[in-house]
Amino acid sequence: MRRPGRYLIALLLSFALLTVTAAASGAAETAAPEENQISASETEKQQVAVPEEAVGQGISMEIHHVLLEGRESGSIQVKEVLKVKNSLNETFTGTENIDNNKKAVLRISLPPGYTDLQVEGLNRDSVVANPDGIITTSPLVKGTTDISLFYKIPFDTENSLNFEKKVNYPTDILYVMSPKGQLKLKSDGSIQDYGLQEFEGRSYHVLLLEKAMAEQKFGLTVSADRVGQGYSGAKSGFHSTSHLQRWASSPLSGTDPHLWVAALAILFFAGVAAAGLYLKKKHLRQKELEREEQLAKMLDNLVIRQKRLLDKIAALDHKAETGEADSGEIVGLREQYMKKLLKIKLKIRELEALE
């Protein structure tokens, strides 16, 4: 799968956060008119059986954002923003009756155990909640429609949570995001982890699913980010009670322990840097010696070859003077030897210049 570039990720992340923020603001502003909201607890999560193939035919998702936040103890706050696309040439009104002659238009799966559901962008009466998610009955006009969901998932910070979701429709791109320092997210391999991404001076852990197929599932393991939150349960910070007691009874208790840690860290890294510099110089010197030795061997070899050619040329000159061989043959060989000798002399000068 082709991985999108960092610039594209940042651009889509910006759009995601702006969309989620706008949706959250809209939900807050319309909190009073109950016709724009629905609570799963109010409907007692009715179980409605609807054939998968009967819900939302011809529907796809251009973008789907899932924002996970762990600001409250005991639960994870989830915000989902879906840009739904109706690619039909007409308003889609559903095909299967589900309740009081209402027809199922959209199905949106939600994680098991969700609570305090609120929906923005749909009329309250058009949403039917059940343990697996929601089913909408409001007609879906041609083009794109934005739907926002807000809900919570019970979460014990001492344990990890398996966050599983199903993509109900073909989806171009799906993001899962969480602000740095709140939650730790680990993919089960079904969604790509893009690590931390920066937006307006704040870091978000981003996971991405591209070109998801209908009914495709993905999962995450969610746990509390103890480093980011400053864990203060049975321990204080990173230190156990016994650790703090030992420090309090030590001769250095009147000083700041973090300054000692910083000083030791500086000494450690200074030592590492000095050792690295020494090893680098030693390595460079070794390479230089090896190079000089190699050049010396090459020069010796060229000098030997030069002497052999000179001896052969001298032998040919002697034969020419004494008439021991055909003069034409001698001239041809002598030209070949002289060409080789010239190349060797040039190579020797080149190597001597390198020395």
C-alpha positions as CSV (number, residue, x, y, z in Angstrom):
1,M,0.0,0.0,0.0
2,R,1.3,3.4,-0.9
3,R,1.9,5.5,2.2
4,P,0.8,9.1,1.9
5,G,3.4,11.8,2.3
6,R,3.9,13.7,5.6
7,Y,2.5,16.9,4.0
8,L,-0.7,15.2,3.0
9,I,-1.0,13.7,6.5
10,A,-0.6,17.1,8.1
11,L,-3.2,18.6,5.7
12,L,-5.7,15.9,6.3
13,L,-5.0,16.1,10.1
14,S,-5.7,19.8,10.0
15,F,-9.0,19.2,8.2
16,A,-9.9,16.5,10.7
17,L,-9.2,18.6,13.8
18,L,-11.1,21.6,12.3
19,T,-14.0,19.4,11.4
20,V,-14.1,17.7,14.8
21,T,-13.8,21.0,16.6
22,A,-16.6,22.5,14.5
23,A,-18.8,19.5,15.2
24,A,-18.1,19.7,18.9
25,S,-19.1,23.3,19.0
26,G,-22.2,22.6,17.1
27,A,-23.2,19.9,19.5
28,A,-22.6,22.2,22.5
29,E,-24.7,25.0,20.9
30,T,-27.6,22.6,20.1
31,A,-27.5,20.8,23.4
32,A,-30.8,22.2,24.5
33,P,-33.1,21.2,21.5
34,E,-33.4,17.5,22.2
35,E,-34.6,16.8,18.7
36,N,-31.0,17.1,17.5
37,Q,-29.6,14.6,20.0
38,I,-30.2,11.0,20.9
39,S,-29.1,9.1,24.0
40,A,-28.6,5.3,23.8
41,S,-29.7,5.1,27.4
42,E,-33.0,6.8,26.5
43,T,-33.8,4.3,23.7
44,E,-32.6,1.4,25.9
45,K,-30.4,0.4,22.9
46,Q,-33.2,-1.3,21.0
47,Q,-32.0,-4.4,19.1
48,V,-33.2,-4.0,15.5
49,A,-32.5,-6.7,13.0
50,V,-31.8,-5.4,9.5
51,P,-30.1,-7.3,6.7
52,E,-26.6,-5.8,5.9
53,E,-27.2,-5.6,2.2
54,A,-30.5,-3.6,2.7
55,V,-28.8,-0.7,4.5
56,G,-27.3,2.2,2.6
57,Q,-26.8,0.7,-0.9
58,G,-24.8,3.1,-3.1
59,I,-23.3,4.9,0.0
60,S,-19.7,5.6,0.7
61,M,-17.6,7.6,3.1
62,E,-15.2,10.2,1.8
63,I,-13.5,10.8,5.2
64,H,-14.1,9.3,8.6
65,H,-12.4,10.8,11.7
66,V,-12.3,9.2,15.1
67,L,-10.9,11.3,18.0
68,L,-10.1,9.5,21.3
69,E,-9.6,11.6,24.4
70,G,-8.8,10.4,28.0
71,R,-9.3,13.6,29.9
72,E,-11.9,12.1,32.3
73,S,-11.2,9.3,34.7
74,G,-13.3,6.2,34.2
75,S,-14.1,6.7,30.5
76,I,-12.7,7.5,27.0
77,Q,-14.5,10.3,25.2
78,V,-15.0,9.5,21.5
79,K,-15.9,12.0,18.7
80,E,-16.6,10.7,15.2
81,V,-17.1,12.8,12.2
82,L,-18.3,11.1,9.0
83,K,-18.5,12.8,5.5
84,V,-21.2,10.5,3.9
85,K,-21.5,10.5,0.1
86,N,-24.6,9.5,-1.7
87,S,-23.4,8.6,-5.2
88,L,-26.9,7.8,-6.5
89,N,-28.7,10.2,-8.8
90,E,-31.5,10.7,-6.3
91,T,-32.2,10.9,-2.5
92,F,-31.8,7.6,-0.9
93,T,-34.8,6.7,1.4
94,G,-33.8,3.1,2.4
95,T,-35.2,-0.3,1.3
96,E,-36.1,-2.2,4.4
97,N,-38.7,-1.4,7.0
98,I,-37.4,-1.6,10.6
99,D,-39.8,0.3,13.0
100,N,-43.2,1.9,12.5
101,N,-42.8,1.7,8.7
102,K,-39.5,3.6,8.9
103,K,-36.8,2.4,6.5
104,A,-33.1,1.8,7.3
105,V,-31.0,4.3,5.4
106,L,-27.6,4.2,7.2
107,R,-25.9,1.8,9.6
108,I,-23.0,3.1,11.7
109,S,-21.3,0.5,13.9
110,L,-20.0,1.6,17.4
111,P,-17.7,-0.1,19.8
112,P,-19.2,-2.4,22.4
113,G,-20.2,-0.8,25.7
114,Y,-20.6,2.7,24.4
115,T,-22.7,5.1,26.5
116,D,-24.0,8.7,26.5
117,L,-24.5,8.8,22.8
118,Q,-25.3,12.1,21.1
119,V,-25.7,12.6,17.3
120,E,-25.3,15.9,15.4
121,G,-26.5,16.3,11.9
122,L,-29.6,14.1,12.1
123,N,-33.1,14.5,13.6
124,R,-33.5,12.7,16.9
125,D,-36.5,10.7,15.7
126,S,-34.5,9.4,12.7
127,V,-31.9,7.6,14.8
128,V,-32.4,4.1,16.3
129,A,-29.7,2.9,18.7
130,N,-28.8,-0.7,19.5
131,P,-25.8,-2.4,21.2
132,D,-23.9,-2.5,17.9
133,G,-24.4,1.1,16.9
134,I,-27.1,3.2,15.3
135,I,-29.4,2.9,12.3
136,T,-30.7,6.1,10.7
137,T,-34.0,6.5,8.9
138,S,-33.7,10.0,7.6
139,P,-33.6,10.3,3.8
140,L,-30.1,10.9,2.5
141,V,-29.9,13.5,-0.2
142,K,-27.6,13.3,-3.2
143,G,-24.1,14.5,-2.6
144,T,-22.3,14.7,0.8
145,T,-23.7,14.9,4.3
146,D,-21.8,15.5,7.6
147,I,-22.7,13.4,10.7
148,S,-21.1,13.7,14.1
149,L,-21.2,11.2,16.9
150,F,-20.2,11.8,20.5
151,Y,-20.1,9.0,23.1
152,K,-18.1,7.5,25.9
153,I,-16.6,4.1,26.6
154,P,-16.0,2.8,30.1
155,F,-12.2,2.7,30.8
156,D,-10.2,1.4,33.7
157,T,-6.8,3.2,33.6
158,E,-5.2,0.2,35.3
159,N,-6.0,-2.0,32.4
160,S,-5.9,-1.8,28.6
161,L,-9.0,-1.6,26.4
162,N,-9.6,-3.3,23.1
163,F,-11.1,-0.7,20.8
164,E,-12.7,-2.4,17.8
165,K,-14.8,-0.9,15.0
166,K,-16.3,-2.0,11.7
167,V,-16.3,0.1,8.6
168,N,-19.8,-0.2,7.2
169,Y,-19.2,1.4,3.8
170,P,-16.4,1.8,1.3
171,T,-14.2,4.6,2.9
172,D,-11.6,6.6,1.1
173,I,-9.6,7.5,4.3
174,L,-10.2,6.9,8.0
175,Y,-8.2,8.6,10.8
176,V,-7.9,7.6,14.4
177,M,-6.3,10.4,16.5
178,S,-5.5,11.0,20.2
179,P,-3.8,14.0,21.8
180,K,-0.3,13.3,23.0
181,G,-0.1,12.6,26.7
182,Q,-3.6,11.2,27.2
183,L,-3.8,7.7,25.8
184,K,-1.4,5.1,24.3
185,L,-2.7,3.5,21.1
186,K,-1.3,0.3,19.6
187,S,-2.6,-1.1,16.3
188,D,-3.3,-4.8,15.9
189,G,-1.9,-4.5,12.4
190,S,-5.2,-3.7,10.7
191,I,-4.5,0.0,10.6
192,Q,-1.3,1.9,9.9
193,D,0.5,3.7,12.7
194,Y,1.9,7.1,11.7
195,G,3.2,8.1,15.1
196,L,3.1,11.7,16.3
197,Q,2.0,14.4,14.0
198,E,2.2,18.2,14.8
199,F,-0.7,20.6,14.3
200,E,-0.7,24.2,15.6
201,G,1.9,23.4,18.2
202,R,0.2,20.3,19.6
203,S,1.0,16.6,18.9
204,Y,-1.4,13.9,18.0
205,H,-0.9,10.2,17.7
206,V,-2.3,9.3,14.3
207,L,-3.4,6.0,12.8
208,L,-4.6,5.7,9.2
209,L,-6.7,3.3,7.2
210,E,-6.9,3.9,3.4
211,K,-9.4,2.6,0.9
212,A,-11.3,0.5,3.4
213,M,-13.8,-2.0,2.1
214,A,-17.3,-2.3,3.5
215,E,-17.5,-4.5,6.6
216,Q,-13.7,-4.2,7.1
217,K,-12.7,-4.2,10.8
218,F,-9.8,-2.6,12.6
219,G,-8.7,-2.8,16.2
220,L,-6.5,-0.9,18.7
221,T,-5.2,-1.6,22.2
222,V,-5.8,1.6,24.3
223,S,-4.1,2.2,27.6
224,A,-3.5,5.2,29.8
225,D,-0.4,7.2,29.0
226,R,1.1,7.3,32.5
227,V,4.1,9.4,31.4
228,G,1.9,12.1,29.8
229,Q,-0.7,12.1,32.6
230,G,1.7,12.1,35.6
231,Y,0.5,8.9,37.3
232,S,-0.4,9.4,41.0
233,G,-2.1,6.2,42.1
234,A,-0.2,4.0,44.5
235,K,2.9,5.8,43.4
236,S,4.0,9.4,43.1
237,G,5.1,10.3,39.6
238,F,7.6,7.6,38.6
239,H,8.7,6.9,42.1
240,S,7.4,4.4,44.7
241,T,6.7,5.5,48.3
242,S,9.8,3.6,49.5
243,H,11.9,5.3,46.9
244,L,10.8,8.8,48.1
245,Q,11.4,7.8,51.8
246,R,15.0,6.7,51.0
247,W,15.7,10.0,49.3
248,A,14.2,12.0,52.2
249,S,16.5,10.2,54.7
250,S,19.6,10.7,52.6
251,P,22.2,13.5,53.1
252,L,21.2,15.0,49.8
253,S,17.5,15.4,50.7
254,G,17.9,19.2,50.9
255,T,18.8,19.4,47.2
256,D,16.7,19.0,44.1
257,P,17.0,15.3,42.9
258,H,16.2,16.3,39.3
259,L,19.3,18.5,39.2
260,W,21.4,15.5,40.1
261,V,19.7,13.5,37.4
262,A,20.4,16.3,34.9
263,A,24.0,16.6,36.0
264,L,24.5,12.8,35.7
265,A,22.8,12.9,32.3
266,I,25.1,15.7,31.1
267,L,28.2,13.8,32.3
268,F,27.0,10.6,30.7
269,F,26.3,12.2,27.3
270,A,29.6,14.1,27.4
271,G,31.4,10.9,28.0
272,V,29.6,9.2,25.2
273,A,30.4,12.2,22.9
274,A,34.1,12.1,23.8
275,A,34.3,8.3,23.3
276,G,32.5,8.7,20.0
277,L,34.9,11.4,18.8
278,Y,37.9,9.3,19.8
279,L,36.6,6.2,18.0
280,K,35.8,8.3,14.9
281,K,39.3,9.7,14.8
282,K,40.8,6.3,15.3
283,H,38.7,4.9,12.5
284,L,39.6,7.6,10.1
285,R,43.4,7.1,10.9
286,Q,43.0,3.4,10.3
287,K,41.3,4.0,7.0
288,E,44.1,6.5,6.0
289,L,46.8,3.9,6.9
290,E,45.0,1.2,4.9
291,R,44.8,3.6,1.9
292,E,48.5,4.4,2.1
293,E,49.3,0.7,2.3
294,Q,47.1,0.0,-0.7
295,L,48.7,2.8,-2.8
296,A,52.2,1.5,-1.9
297,K,51.3,-2.0,-3.1
298,M,49.8,-0.7,-6.3
299,L,53.0,1.4,-7.0
300,D,55.2,-1.6,-6.4
301,N,53.2,-3.7,-8.8
302,L,53.3,-1.0,-11.5
303,V,57.1,-0.6,-11.1
304,I,57.6,-4.3,-11.5
305,R,55.4,-4.3,-14.6
306,Q,57.3,-1.3,-16.0
307,K,60.6,-3.1,-15.5
308,R,59.3,-6.2,-17.3
309,L,58.1,-4.1,-20.3
310,L,61.5,-2.3,-20.5
311,D,63.3,-5.6,-20.5
312,K,61.0,-6.9,-23.3
313,I,61.6,-3.8,-25.4
314,A,65.3,-4.1,-24.9
315,A,65.2,-7.7,-26.0
316,L,63.3,-6.7,-29.2
317,D,65.8,-4.0,-30.0
318,H,68.6,-6.5,-29.6
319,K,66.9,-9.0,-32.0
320,A,66.3,-6.1,-34.5
321,E,70.0,-5.3,-34.4
322,T,71.2,-8.9,-34.8
323,G,68.5,-9.8,-37.4
324,E,67.2,-12.7,-35.3
325,A,63.6,-11.9,-36.1
326,D,61.4,-10.3,-38.8
327,S,61.6,-6.5,-38.5
328,G,57.9,-6.1,-39.2
329,E,56.9,-8.4,-36.4
330,I,59.4,-6.7,-34.0
331,V,58.0,-3.2,-34.9
332,G,54.4,-4.3,-34.1
333,L,55.3,-5.9,-30.8
334,R,57.5,-2.9,-29.8
335,E,54.5,-0.5,-30.4
336,Q,52.3,-2.6,-28.2
337,Y,54.9,-2.7,-25.4
338,M,55.4,1.0,-25.7
339,K,51.7,1.8,-25.4
340,K,51.5,-0.4,-22.3
341,L,54.6,1.2,-20.9
342,L,53.1,4.7,-21.4
343,K,49.9,3.7,-19.6
344,I,51.8,2.3,-16.7
345,K,54.0,5.5,-16.4
346,L,50.9,7.7,-16.4
347,K,49.3,5.5,-13.7
348,I,52.5,5.7,-11.6
349,R,52.5,9.5,-11.8
350,E,48.8,9.6,-10.8
351,L,49.4,7.4,-7.7
352,E,52.5,9.4,-6.7
353,A,50.4,12.6,-6.9
354,L,47.8,11.0,-4.5
355,E,50.6,10.2,-2.0
